[in-house]
Each structure stands twice: as structure tokens, then as C-alpha cells.
Amino acid sequence: MLHIVNKSPHQARSLESCLRMVLPGHAVLLIEDGIYAATTGSPVEARLREAGAQVRFYALKPDMEARGMTSRALDNVTLVDYGGFVDLVAEHSTSNSWL
């Protein structure tokens, strides 16, 4: 399953809810303001590092660039472009957007 999170961890608890439901082998894609979770110093940095052993994390690179956060990306988060976003959706039989 692909989980898509677009809310900042500074403003919403969407990612925390997602992380409670995510299972080993799932993938989490952070887009829009959700990319702030994928940066050093984020309030969920430790959770992402811990969960990274069983869950793959991705962040949309154009959103990281637009917010000037690319250099702060966590090392266990893979940056993808729009084509990579499409590939992730095609790779997973189901997806869930966390609002």
C-alpha cells in the first residue's frame, strides 16, 4: 500500500495517524507541506528514522525544492519527481491519502 500525506506535522496529525496504520512493506509518500516531516529537526524525525527499517519513505522533490528543504532531507527518505510519483502509484495496488 502507498500512503500519501500532504499535511505538515507542524499543523496536523495526519502523518502520526498514518504511521500507526502503516505495515512492513508499505510506502509513505510525503507531498506538499507533508515534506516538512522528511527534514532534519522535524517533530517526527525520530519516528521516520525508526519506521524506516520496515517502511519506505519518499518525498516529492519539486515540493522540497519549492520550500527550500532539499538540503535538509533525511537520509532514509528517497526524493522522487512527478514521474516517480506516478511509478509509486502504479507499483502499489492500493493507495490512501491522509487528510
C-alpha positions as CSV (number, residue, x, y, z in Angstrom):
1,M,0.0,0.0,0.0
2,L,1.1,3.5,-0.7
3,H,0.2,6.1,1.9
4,I,0.2,9.8,0.7
5,V,0.5,12.6,3.3
6,N,0.2,16.2,2.3
7,K,-0.1,18.0,5.7
8,S,2.8,19.4,7.7
9,P,3.5,17.7,11.0
10,H,3.5,21.2,12.5
11,Q,-0.1,21.7,11.7
12,A,-1.9,18.3,11.6
13,R,-1.6,14.8,12.9
14,S,-2.1,13.1,9.6
15,L,1.3,11.5,9.4
16,E,1.1,10.3,13.0
17,S,-2.2,8.6,12.2
18,C,-0.6,7.1,9.1
19,L,2.3,5.8,11.0
20,R,0.0,4.0,13.4
21,M,-1.6,2.1,10.5
22,V,1.4,1.5,8.2
23,L,2.6,-2.1,7.9
24,P,6.0,-3.5,7.0
25,G,6.5,-3.3,3.2
26,H,4.2,-0.3,2.8
27,A,5.5,3.0,1.4
28,V,4.8,6.6,2.5
29,L,4.9,9.5,0.1
30,L,5.2,13.0,1.5
31,I,3.9,15.7,-0.7
32,E,3.0,19.4,-0.5
33,D,3.5,20.6,3.2
34,G,3.9,17.0,4.2
35,I,7.5,17.2,3.1
36,Y,8.4,19.0,6.3
37,A,8.3,15.7,8.1
38,A,11.1,14.4,5.9
39,T,13.6,17.0,7.1
40,T,16.1,17.1,9.9
41,G,14.7,18.7,13.0
42,S,11.1,17.9,12.2
43,P,8.9,16.8,15.1
44,V,8.6,13.3,13.7
45,E,12.2,12.8,12.6
46,A,12.8,10.1,15.1
47,R,9.6,8.3,14.2
48,L,10.6,8.3,10.5
49,R,14.1,7.1,11.2
50,E,12.7,4.3,13.4
51,A,10.0,3.2,11.0
52,G,12.4,3.4,8.1
53,A,13.6,-0.1,8.9
54,Q,10.3,-1.6,7.7
55,V,8.6,1.2,5.7
56,R,10.0,3.0,2.6
57,F,9.7,6.8,2.8
58,Y,9.6,9.1,-0.2
59,A,9.2,12.9,-0.6
60,L,8.2,14.8,-3.7
61,K,11.4,16.6,-4.8
62,P,9.7,19.6,-6.5
63,D,7.8,20.3,-3.2
64,M,11.1,20.0,-1.3
65,E,12.8,22.4,-3.7
66,A,9.8,24.9,-3.7
67,R,10.2,25.1,0.1
68,G,14.0,25.2,0.2
69,M,14.2,22.0,2.1
70,T,16.1,19.7,-0.2
71,S,19.4,20.0,1.7
72,R,17.6,19.1,4.9
73,A,16.1,15.8,3.6
74,L,16.5,12.8,5.9
75,D,18.9,10.1,4.6
76,N,16.2,7.4,4.7
77,V,13.8,9.4,2.5
78,T,14.1,9.0,-1.2
79,L,13.3,12.1,-3.2
80,V,11.2,11.5,-6.3
81,D,10.0,13.6,-9.2
82,Y,6.5,13.6,-10.7
83,G,7.4,10.6,-12.8
84,G,8.5,8.8,-9.6
85,F,5.1,9.7,-8.0
86,V,3.3,8.0,-10.9
87,D,5.6,5.0,-10.7
88,L,4.8,4.6,-6.9
89,V,1.1,4.7,-7.6
90,A,1.5,2.2,-10.4
91,E,3.7,-0.1,-8.2
92,H,1.2,-0.3,-5.4
93,S,-2.2,-1.9,-5.9
94,T,-3.8,0.5,-3.4
95,S,-3.2,3.9,-2.0
96,N,-4.6,6.0,0.8
97,S,-4.4,9.8,1.1
98,W,-4.3,11.0,4.7
99,L,-6.2,14.2,5.0
